[in-house]
């Protein structure tokens, strides 16, 4: 996946997230969906940061791999 594809996916997720947050009363299912979107956004931002770091280090950005949400949520950086 290229950087522009990652950014487009982040944009799409963010737009969907904003639509849900703009609602007055969220159902339990919508709250669950928001949580899933947050996790997915974190994963995509992490992937983009990995790609940029690899590129800046003169490495191949395609070596970056999506990490599971547990790894990202517990990352201390």
N, CA and C atoms as a LAMMPS dump frame, in Angstrom:
ITEM: TIMESTEP
0
ITEM: NUMBER OF ATOMS
231
ITEM: BOX BOUNDS ff ff ff
-5.0000000000000000e+02 5.0000000000000000e+02
-5.0000000000000000e+02 5.0000000000000000e+02
-5.0000000000000000e+02 5.0000000000000000e+02
ITEM: ATOMS id mol type element x y z
1 1 1 N 0.852 -1.18 0
2 1 2 C 0 0 0
3 1 3 C 0.896 1.24 0
4 2 1 N 0.61 2.16 -0.858
5 2 2 C 1.379 3.4 -0.979
6 2 3 C 0.887 4.447 0.026
7 3 1 N 1.726 5.445 0.287
8 3 2 C 1.378 6.504 1.244
9 3 3 C 0.056 7.187 0.891
10 4 1 N -0.144 7.483 -0.393
11 4 2 C -1.374 8.189 -0.766
12 4 3 C -2.608 7.316 -0.529
13 5 1 N -2.481 6.013 -0.682
14 5 2 C -3.597 5.116 -0.39
15 5 3 C -3.891 5.095 1.101
16 6 1 N -2.843 5.085 1.891
17 6 2 C -3.002 5.104 3.348
18 6 3 C -3.676 6.403 3.776
19 7 1 N -3.2 7.521 3.236
20 7 2 C -3.791 8.816 3.58
21 7 3 C -5.249 8.909 3.145
22 8 1 N -5.579 8.378 1.976
23 8 2 C -6.977 8.375 1.522
24 8 3 C -7.855 7.55 2.448
25 9 1 N -7.334 6.432 2.921
26 9 2 C -8.107 5.594 3.846
27 9 3 C -8.292 6.311 5.186
28 10 1 N -7.249 6.97 5.657
29 10 2 C -7.346 7.752 6.893
30 10 3 C -8.4 8.845 6.736
31 11 1 N -8.384 9.516 5.604
32 11 2 C -9.364 10.582 5.35
33 11 3 C -10.784 10.025 5.363
34 12 1 N -10.984 8.896 4.708
35 12 2 C -12.308 8.281 4.665
36 12 3 C -12.784 7.883 6.058
37 13 1 N -11.908 7.259 6.825
38 13 2 C -12.263 6.88 8.19
39 13 3 C -12.594 8.097 9.04
40 14 1 N -11.801 9.152 8.903
41 14 2 C -12.022 10.372 9.674
42 14 3 C -13.366 11.006 9.323
43 15 1 N -13.69 11.041 8.048
44 15 2 C -14.98 11.598 7.625
45 15 3 C -16.14 10.795 8.206
46 16 1 N -16.019 9.472 8.169
47 16 2 C -17.074 8.623 8.736
48 16 3 C -17.174 8.797 10.245
49 17 1 N -16.039 8.947 10.888
50 17 2 C -16.011 9.164 12.322
51 17 3 C -16.709 10.488 12.673
52 18 1 N -16.399 11.529 11.917
53 18 2 C -17.011 12.839 12.164
54 18 3 C -18.523 12.797 11.966
55 19 1 N -18.993 12.054 10.976
56 19 2 C -20.438 11.923 10.757
57 19 3 C -21.117 11.29 11.96
58 20 1 N -20.485 10.26 12.506
59 20 2 C -21.075 9.618 13.675
60 20 3 C -21.06 10.543 14.891
61 21 1 N -19.943 11.24 15.11
62 21 2 C -19.847 12.139 16.257
63 21 3 C -20.841 13.295 16.163
64 22 1 N -21.255 13.636 14.959
65 22 2 C -22.185 14.757 14.793
66 22 3 C -23.624 14.381 15.171
67 23 1 N -23.88 13.11 15.335
68 23 2 C -25.22 12.665 15.727
69 23 3 C -25.47 12.964 17.191
70 24 1 N -26.719 13.187 17.517
71 24 2 C -27.089 13.504 18.898
72 24 3 C -27.005 12.286 19.811
73 25 1 N -27.659 11.231 19.441
74 25 2 C -27.709 10.037 20.283
75 25 3 C -27.149 8.851 19.507
76 26 1 N -26.06 8.318 19.997
77 26 2 C -25.439 7.188 19.331
78 26 3 C -25.954 5.879 19.923
79 27 1 N -26.23 4.941 19.044
80 27 2 C -26.632 3.613 19.5
81 27 3 C -25.399 2.875 20.008
82 28 1 N -25.632 1.777 20.688
83 28 2 C -24.508 0.964 21.156
84 28 3 C -23.667 0.489 19.967
85 29 1 N -24.317 0.156 18.892
86 29 2 C -23.62 -0.3 17.687
87 29 3 C -22.759 0.82 17.099
88 30 1 N -23.246 2.042 17.118
89 30 2 C -22.476 3.172 16.606
90 30 3 C -21.274 3.481 17.492
91 31 1 N -21.446 3.347 18.787
92 31 2 C -20.327 3.545 19.714
93 31 3 C -19.262 2.485 19.454
94 32 1 N -19.688 1.261 19.244
95 32 2 C -18.768 0.174 18.936
96 32 3 C -18.046 0.456 17.615
97 33 1 N -18.776 0.957 16.635
98 33 2 C -18.19 1.29 15.333
99 33 3 C -17.153 2.405 15.484
100 34 1 N -17.445 3.398 16.3
101 34 2 C -16.485 4.48 16.552
102 34 3 C -15.2 3.942 17.175
103 35 1 N -15.344 3.03 18.1
104 35 2 C -14.172 2.443 18.735
105 35 3 C -13.333 1.687 17.7
106 36 1 N -13.991 0.927 16.835
107 36 2 C -13.282 0.187 15.787
108 36 3 C -12.579 1.143 14.825
109 37 1 N -13.236 2.243 14.486
110 37 2 C -12.635 3.235 13.586
111 37 3 C -11.397 3.849 14.233
112 38 1 N -11.465 4.121 15.534
113 38 2 C -10.308 4.685 16.231
114 38 3 C -9.126 3.723 16.169
115 39 1 N -9.391 2.458 16.42
116 39 2 C -8.324 1.46 16.362
117 39 3 C -7.731 1.374 14.956
118 40 1 N -8.6 1.373 13.949
119 40 2 C -8.126 1.298 12.568
120 40 3 C -7.332 2.548 12.188
121 41 1 N -7.796 3.712 12.63
122 41 2 C -7.053 4.945 12.367
123 41 3 C -5.667 4.882 13.002
124 42 1 N -5.598 4.413 14.23
125 42 2 C -4.3 4.284 14.902
126 42 3 C -3.375 3.364 14.118
127 43 1 N -3.916 2.26 13.602
128 43 2 C -3.113 1.316 12.826
129 43 3 C -2.593 1.96 11.537
130 44 1 N -3.438 2.697 10.854
131 44 2 C -3.02 3.31 9.596
132 44 3 C -2.023 4.44 9.819
133 45 1 N -2.218 5.221 10.883
134 45 2 C -1.232 6.261 11.198
135 45 3 C 0.112 5.626 11.552
136 46 1 N 0.081 4.542 12.29
137 46 2 C 1.307 3.829 12.647
138 46 3 C 2.008 3.312 11.396
139 47 1 N 1.251 2.738 10.48
140 47 2 C 1.826 2.228 9.237
141 47 3 C 2.471 3.358 8.439
142 48 1 N 1.807 4.494 8.366
143 48 2 C 2.351 5.643 7.644
144 48 3 C 3.641 6.136 8.305
145 49 1 N 3.656 6.21 9.634
146 49 2 C 4.877 6.621 10.35
147 49 3 C 6.021 5.644 10.108
148 50 1 N 5.715 4.355 10.098
149 50 2 C 6.743 3.352 9.808
150 50 3 C 7.327 3.561 8.414
151 51 1 N 6.448 3.774 7.435
152 51 2 C 6.899 3.967 6.052
153 51 3 C 7.796 5.191 5.937
154 52 1 N 7.395 6.273 6.581
155 52 2 C 8.192 7.501 6.529
156 52 3 C 9.535 7.316 7.213
157 53 1 N 9.557 6.621 8.335
158 53 2 C 10.805 6.381 9.055
159 53 3 C 11.748 5.518 8.217
160 54 1 N 11.213 4.49 7.598
161 54 2 C 12.046 3.645 6.743
162 54 3 C 12.613 4.444 5.572
163 55 1 N 11.773 5.247 4.95
164 55 2 C 12.206 6.07 3.817
165 55 3 C 13.305 7.04 4.26
166 56 1 N 13.112 7.681 5.403
167 56 2 C 14.11 8.633 5.92
168 56 3 C 15.426 7.958 6.271
169 57 1 N 15.366 6.681 6.591
170 57 2 C 16.577 5.931 6.929
171 57 3 C 17.214 5.298 5.689
172 58 1 N 16.66 5.601 4.514
173 58 2 C 17.199 5.056 3.278
174 58 3 C 16.778 3.624 3.007
175 59 1 N 15.777 3.165 3.725
176 59 2 C 15.274 1.803 3.563
177 59 3 C 14.023 1.807 2.674
178 60 1 N 13.573 0.623 2.327
179 60 2 C 12.381 0.46 1.503
180 60 3 C 11.135 0.615 2.369
181 61 1 N 10.28 1.603 2.086
182 61 2 C 9.08 1.804 2.905
183 61 3 C 8.098 0.636 2.814
184 62 1 N 8.235 -0.183 1.775
185 62 2 C 7.339 -1.332 1.639
186 62 3 C 7.638 -2.429 2.662
187 63 1 N 8.709 -2.255 3.424
188 63 2 C 9.013 -3.198 4.501
189 63 3 C 8.115 -2.958 5.722
190 64 1 N 7.452 -1.825 5.765
191 64 2 C 6.561 -1.511 6.886
192 64 3 C 5.399 -2.504 6.879
193 65 1 N 4.996 -2.891 8.069
194 65 2 C 3.89 -3.831 8.215
195 65 3 C 2.878 -3.29 9.211
196 66 1 N 1.612 -3.517 8.893
197 66 2 C 0.558 -3.119 9.823
198 66 3 C 0.683 -3.948 11.089
199 67 1 N 0.631 -3.271 12.219
200 67 2 C 0.714 -3.961 13.502
201 67 3 C -0.686 -4.106 14.079
202 68 1 N -0.855 -5.116 14.921
203 68 2 C -2.177 -5.333 15.501
204 68 3 C -2.494 -4.206 16.486
205 69 1 N -3.765 -4.039 16.744
206 69 2 C -4.215 -2.919 17.58
207 69 3 C -3.685 -3.016 19.004
208 70 1 N -3.502 -4.225 19.53
209 70 2 C -2.955 -4.365 20.888
210 70 3 C -1.549 -3.791 20.97
211 71 1 N -0.739 -4.057 19.965
212 71 2 C 0.623 -3.543 19.938
213 71 3 C 0.624 -2.02 19.9
214 72 1 N -0.222 -1.458 19.071
215 72 2 C -0.274 -0.004 18.899
216 72 3 C -0.832 0.67 20.151
217 73 1 N -1.877 0.107 20.715
218 73 2 C -2.504 0.708 21.889
219 73 3 C -1.593 0.669 23.107
220 74 1 N -0.697 -0.298 23.17
221 74 2 C 0.185 -0.427 24.332
222 74 3 C 1.577 0.129 24.066
223 75 1 N 1.749 0.794 22.931
224 75 2 C 3.055 1.346 22.571
225 75 3 C 3.351 2.549 23.447
226 76 1 N 4.537 2.582 23.96
227 76 2 C 4.992 3.73 24.738
228 76 3 C 6.15 4.351 23.984
229 77 1 N 5.933 5.543 23.395
230 77 2 C 6.998 6.107 22.593
231 77 3 C 7.416 7.432 22.967
